[in-house]
Amino acid sequence: MLAYRDGVNKERLIRFLEEHGNTFSKLEVLLFLSRHPQAKFSFDAIAGSRGARRLELADGVKSLVQEGIVRVEVGDKNAVWFSLTSNQSKRKCVEELTELDSGSVKKYWRECCWTNRC
């Protein structure tokens, strides 16, 4: 069971997690973005922060880019930067993840995936 702050649209947030947080690597990226919604970050920054396996995390970032949650920018010297989408509806869902305990989100994810065989 997930605990929510008043004013958080529970159903929308659960649908968002089911659609965009449907792998553990994508969930890790979403939780990172929820704490740093204004930041541009390198892949190394998120990999180091989450302690996740790099290859799995790369798949999560790639999927979220394809889903329009994460933007990619190429900077000076071909440096690649990632940031949260400018789509306000998607941003709001990611930002609302900070209202949840990340441990309970991961537990909820494991229970749902185990039940649904993700």
PEMOUR-V567468 format. One record per backbone hydrogen bond with DSSP energy under -1.0 kcal/mol. NH is the residue of the N-H (numbers start at 1). CO is the residue of the C=O. E is the energy in kcal/mol with one decimal. If there is no record, write none. Layout:
nh->NH co->CO e->E
nh->NH co->CO e->E
This chain:
nh->8 co->5 e->-1.7
nh->10 co->8 e->-1.3
nh->13 co->9 e->-2.3
nh->14 co->10 e->-2.5
nh->15 co->11 e->-2.5
nh->16 co->12 e->-2.4
nh->17 co->13 e->-2.4
nh->18 co->14 e->-2.6
nh->19 co->15 e->-2.2
nh->20 co->16 e->-3.4
nh->21 co->17 e->-1.8
nh->27 co->23 e->-2.4
nh->28 co->24 e->-2.3
nh->29 co->25 e->-1.8
nh->30 co->26 e->-2.6
nh->31 co->27 e->-2.6
nh->32 co->28 e->-1.9
nh->33 co->29 e->-2.7
nh->34 co->30 e->-2.2
nh->35 co->31 e->-1.0
nh->39 co->36 e->-1.2
nh->41 co->82 e->-2.9
nh->46 co->42 e->-1.6
nh->47 co->43 e->-2.6
nh->48 co->44 e->-2.5
nh->49 co->45 e->-1.9
nh->50 co->46 e->-2.3
nh->51 co->47 e->-1.5
nh->57 co->53 e->-2.6
nh->58 co->54 e->-2.6
nh->59 co->55 e->-1.7
nh->60 co->56 e->-1.9
nh->61 co->57 e->-2.6
nh->62 co->58 e->-2.6
nh->63 co->59 e->-2.4
nh->64 co->60 e->-2.2
nh->65 co->61 e->-2.0
nh->66 co->62 e->-2.2
nh->67 co->63 e->-1.8
nh->68 co->65 e->-1.3
nh->69 co->64 e->-2.5
nh->70 co->64 e->-1.6
nh->71 co->83 e->-3.4
nh->73 co->81 e->-2.7
nh->75 co->79 e->-3.8
nh->78 co->75 e->-1.3
nh->79 co->76 e->-1.8
nh->81 co->73 e->-3.3
nh->82 co->41 e->-3.1
nh->83 co->71 e->-1.7
nh->85 co->69 e->-2.7
nh->91 co->87 e->-2.7
nh->92 co->88 e->-2.4
nh->93 co->89 e->-1.6
nh->94 co->90 e->-2.2
nh->95 co->91 e->-3.2
nh->96 co->92 e->-2.1
nh->97 co->94 e->-1.1
nh->98 co->95 e->-1.3
nh->99 co->96 e->-1.9
nh->100 co->97 e->-1.7
nh->105 co->101 e->-2.1
nh->106 co->102 e->-2.4
nh->107 co->103 e->-2.2
nh->108 co->104 e->-2.6
nh->109 co->105 e->-2.7
nh->110 co->106 e->-2.6
nh->111 co->107 e->-2.4
nh->112 co->108 e->-2.7
nh->113 co->109 e->-2.9
nh->114 co->110 e->-2.6
nh->115 co->111 e->-2.1
nh->116 co->112 e->-2.8
nh->117 co->113 e->-1.2
nh->118 co->113 e->-1.7
